[in-house]
Amino acid sequence: MDPLKAAAATAVCLVLFWLAFRLTRRLVDMAIAGGYAEERRRLAEEEAQAASGAEPQAAANGGSTMGLAGNGDPSTTSAIGIVQGASAK
């Protein structure tokens, strides 16, 4: 194969890899941001329910997170916090 063609093919492959890498990074960043937004929304709902004196509904947020957090101790981290790198509050 001609060295010029090999260099051109290598450059095209590198550009395609770079574009795919950037797209993947953006998708991952969007997914992480969506998870943070969902967590903030859920915490705001729980705070609003606590302020109004209502009992939080486990079915509204997809089930209880006690099983994910371990023994229910607030000092443990939830599975969501572990994935996102933040501790549960």
For each residue, the residues with C-beta under 8 A, 3 or more apart:
1: 5 6
2: 5 6
3: 6 7
4: 7 8
5: 1 2 8 9
6: 1 2 3 9 10
7: 3 4 10 11
8: 4 5 11 12
9: 5 6 12 13
10: 6 7 13 14
11: 7 8 14 15
12: 8 9 15 16
13: 9 10 16 17
14: 10 11 17 18
15: 11 12 18 19
16: 12 13 19 20
17: 13 14 20 21
18: 14 15 21 22
19: 15 16 22 23
20: 16 17 23 24
21: 17 18 24 25
22: 18 19 25 26
23: 19 20 26 27
24: 20 21 27 28
25: 21 22 28 29
26: 22 23 29 30
27: 23 24 30 31
28: 24 25 31 32
29: 25 26 32 33
30: 26 27 33 34
31: 27 28 34 35
32: 28 29 35 36 84
33: 29 30 36 37
34: 30 31 37 38
35: 31 32 38 39 80 83 84
36: 32 33 39 40 84
37: 33 34 40 41
38: 34 35 41 42
39: 35 36 42 43 80 84
40: 36 37 43 44
41: 37 38 44 45
42: 38 39 45 46 61
43: 39 40 46 47 89
44: 40 41 47 48
45: 41 42 48 49 60 61
46: 42 43 49 50 56
47: 43 44 50 51
48: 44 45 51 52
49: 45 46 52 54 55 56 57
50: 46 47 53 54 56
51: 47 48
52: 48 49
53: 50
54: 49 50
55: 49
56: 46 49 50 60 61
57: 49 60 61
58: 61 63 64
59: 62 63
60: 45 56 57
61: 42 45 56 57 58 65
62: 59
63: 58 59 67
64: 58 67
65: 61 68 69 78 80 88
66: 69 72
67: 63 64
68: 65 78 79 80
69: 65 66 72 73 76 77 78 79 88
70: 73 76
71: 76
72: 66 69
73: 69 70 76
74: 88 89
75:
76: 69 70 71 73 88
77: 69 81 82 87 88
78: 65 68 69 81 82 88
79: 68 69 82 83
80: 35 39 65 68 83 84 88
81: 77 78 84 85 86 87 88
82: 77 78 79 85
83: 35 79 80
84: 32 35 36 39 80 81
85: 81 82
86: 81
87: 77 81
88: 65 69 74 76 77 78 80 81
89: 43 74
